[in-house]
Every structure is written in C-alpha cells, then in structure tokens.
C-alpha cells in the first residue's frame, strides 16, 4: 500500500514539473517538416489525475518520411506511451537520407 502511494506521489511530482504545456503542442528541432501528424490519445489515468505536461521524443525518420523508430527523451511516465505512439504514426517530408528529429508533444489536463 505504501509503495503505491509513493509511486503516485512520484508521478504527480513529475507531472506538475511539466505543467506549463499547451494542448497537444508539437514542435520540432529540425528543418524537416512534418507533413502528417496524428494527435496523441490523452490517457484516461492522466485525465482522472489531472496530469499534463510535455513529452520529448526522438524519432528516426526514413528518407520516405515514415518514422523508423522512436524513443522518449523525457516526460511524465503517464503520458510517454501516448506521445510515442502518436509520433510513430507521423509522416515527414521526403529527403535523400535518414534523419533524427526531436519533437515535443504537450498534453493539457482538460482534454
């Protein structure tokens, strides 16, 4: 029981640390533009706990624009799976080579 309370406190502390995000905000640190975005599904647990924040995701993008792989660089544990799942479905502009894109996906507690 005590470990559950500690886990909940840990999740809440991480979430409040990232509390200044906008509703499904997306930004990229690359010149390569996103041609098609899939919005993340706001997790039910996050809704119930009023958790919001930003998840930073690194995506390896193939020359054809599809996402080859992704990994989470930071964010609330309650939100990371939804953000990573959404980014994996994005399409980027085509280029001659594979690129690494850093994107941020924001969640607001009122979604």
C-alpha positions as CSV (number, residue, x, y, z in Angstrom):
1,X,0.0,0.0,0.0
2,X,2.8,2.4,1.0
3,X,4.7,1.8,-2.3
4,X,1.5,2.6,-4.3
5,X,1.3,5.9,-2.5
6,X,4.9,6.7,-3.2
7,X,4.5,5.8,-6.8
8,X,1.5,8.1,-7.1
9,X,3.4,10.9,-5.4
10,X,6.3,10.4,-7.8
11,X,4.0,10.5,-10.9
12,X,2.3,13.6,-9.6
13,X,5.7,15.3,-8.9
14,X,6.9,14.6,-12.4
15,X,3.6,15.8,-13.9
16,X,3.5,19.1,-12.0
17,X,7.1,19.8,-13.0
18,X,5.9,19.7,-16.7
19,X,2.7,21.6,-16.0
20,X,3.1,24.6,-18.4
21,X,2.4,22.7,-21.7
22,X,-0.3,23.7,-24.1
23,X,-3.0,21.4,-25.5
24,X,-1.2,18.9,-27.9
25,X,1.6,21.3,-28.6
26,X,4.1,19.9,-31.1
27,X,7.5,21.4,-32.0
28,X,10.5,20.0,-33.9
29,X,14.1,20.9,-33.7
30,X,14.9,20.1,-37.3
31,X,14.5,21.7,-40.7
32,X,12.5,18.6,-41.9
33,X,8.8,19.4,-41.8
34,X,6.0,17.2,-40.6
35,X,3.6,16.5,-43.4
36,X,1.0,14.5,-41.4
37,X,0.5,14.4,-37.7
38,X,-1.5,12.0,-35.6
39,X,-2.7,13.6,-32.3
40,X,-1.9,11.7,-29.2
41,X,-4.7,10.0,-27.2
42,X,-4.9,11.6,-23.8
43,X,-4.6,8.6,-21.3
44,X,-7.6,8.0,-19.0
45,X,-5.4,7.8,-16.0
46,X,-3.9,11.2,-16.8
47,X,-7.4,12.7,-17.2
48,X,-8.5,11.3,-13.8
49,X,-5.4,12.5,-12.1
50,X,-5.4,15.9,-13.9
51,X,-1.9,15.2,-15.2
52,X,-0.5,17.4,-18.0
53,X,2.9,18.1,-19.4
54,X,5.3,17.8,-22.3
55,X,6.9,14.6,-23.6
56,X,10.1,14.9,-25.6
57,X,10.5,12.3,-28.3
58,X,13.5,11.5,-30.6
59,X,12.3,10.0,-34.0
60,X,14.5,8.3,-36.6
61,X,12.8,9.2,-39.9
62,X,13.4,7.2,-43.1
63,X,14.1,9.1,-46.4
64,X,10.4,8.4,-47.5
65,X,9.2,10.3,-44.4
66,X,7.9,7.4,-42.3
67,X,9.1,7.0,-38.7
68,X,11.5,4.1,-38.4
69,X,11.9,4.2,-34.6
70,X,11.3,6.5,-31.7
71,X,12.5,6.8,-28.1
72,X,11.3,9.0,-25.3
73,X,13.8,11.6,-24.0
74,X,11.7,12.9,-21.2
75,X,8.2,13.4,-19.8
76,X,5.6,12.2,-17.4
77,X,5.5,8.3,-17.3
78,X,1.7,8.5,-17.6
79,X,2.0,10.4,-20.9
80,X,5.0,8.9,-22.7
81,X,3.4,5.9,-24.3
82,X,0.6,8.1,-25.9
83,X,3.1,10.6,-27.2
84,X,5.5,7.9,-28.6
85,X,2.6,6.1,-30.2
86,X,1.3,9.2,-31.9
87,X,4.8,10.3,-33.2
88,X,5.4,6.8,-34.6
89,X,2.5,7.4,-37.0
90,X,3.6,10.8,-38.2
91,X,4.8,11.4,-41.8
92,X,7.6,13.8,-42.6
93,X,8.7,15.4,-45.9
94,X,10.8,13.1,-48.0
95,X,14.6,13.6,-48.2
96,X,17.7,11.9,-49.6
97,X,18.7,10.4,-46.3
98,X,17.5,9.2,-42.9
99,X,17.3,12.0,-40.2
100,X,16.9,12.3,-36.5
101,X,14.1,14.6,-35.4
102,X,13.4,15.8,-31.8
103,X,9.8,16.7,-31.2
104,X,7.8,17.7,-28.2
105,X,4.2,16.7,-27.6
106,X,2.2,18.6,-25.0
107,X,-0.8,17.5,-23.0
108,X,-3.1,19.7,-21.0
109,X,-5.2,18.2,-18.2
110,X,-8.5,19.5,-19.6
111,X,-8.5,17.4,-22.8
